[in-house]
Amino acid sequence: MSGVAEAKSWGPYAMENIYGQKVGTAKFVANGDKLTVCDTRADSYAPKVKVYRHSDKKLVWTVTANLGKGWCVTSSKNLGETTKYEFWNSGSNMNQLLRTTTAGAS
């Protein structure tokens, strides 16, 4: 794609709860701004990634793997090309910064 800035793809990153137990994974694909969250633990909790705009901490996107262990949920959202975002592992007993990036990162 010529002339279009995209966020750098990342992941999958392990998502852990506050006890250090792996509960899921998160992966971001720049082409199409696709975020995939997977549940890897049968514990009655649903791994969730919340995306905040870095400048004012405004929540702009949430993706929750709410289908049970072994299932993934993928969602797309058009992110601003020059805006910096924070991707957080969030939910019950979870609070982990996964990545901070601008949508125009290379």
N, C-alpha and C positions, 0 to 999 in steps of 0.2 A: 504494500500500500504506500503510495507516494503522498507526502505532505500531511499525513495524519499521525499525530503523536498518540502513543498508547502506553498504558502502564506496563511495567515489566512483569511477566508471569512469575509466579513463585509457588513453592510447595510441591508435594504435600508436606505440611508441617504437622507434627504431632500436637494434639491438644490434650492438656493435662488438667486434672482438678487440683484443688489446693493441697491435696494429700500426695501429689506426685504420680497419681494413677493415670495412665493413658486412657482417654475416653473417646477420642475421635481424631479425625484429620481435617485439615482445611487446605484448599488449593485454589489459586486465582489464575485464570487464563486471560491474558491481555486482549486477545482477539475476541471481541464481543463482550468484554468485561464480565466474565462468567466466574462465579464463586461457587465452589462445591464443598459441602460440609458432610462428613460421613460419621456415623455412629459406630464405634468399634467395641463397645462395652455394654453388656446387659446389666444395667443398674437402675433402670426406671428414670434416668435423666436423659434429656435430649441436648447434645452439643449444639452450640449456637455461636455464630460469628456476627458481631455487630460492627458496622463500619461507621466511623465518625469523621466529619470534616475536621481536620487538624486545627484550623484557625480559630474556631469557636466551639469545638467539641459537640457540634450538632449531629445527632444520629441521622444518617441518611439511608441506611440499608441494614436489614437483618435477614440472615439465612439460618434456619433451624433444621437439623436432621432429626425429624420427629417421627420417623417410621420404624424405629427399633434397630437393634444391633445388626450390622451388616448392610444397612441401607444408607444411601447417599441422597442428598437433595442439592440440585443445581439451580441457580437463579442468575439472571442477567440484569444489569442496570447500567445505563449510560453515565459513566463518571466523567466529570470535567477534566479536560486534558492537562490543565496547569494547576489543579487543586491538589493539595497534599491530604492524604487520608490515613487513618489509623484503623487497622483490622484487629479486633479484640475477640479472644475466646471468652465467651460470657455465658452466664447461666448459674444454676445452683452449684455452689462450691467451685466455681471457675472464675478466674480473672487473670488473663494472660495476654499481653500484647504480642501478637503474632508478627506484625509487619507495619511499618510506616513507609508510605511511598507516595509519590506524585503520579498522576495519571499520565504525565508526559515523561516519566523516567525511561531511561534506556537500559 
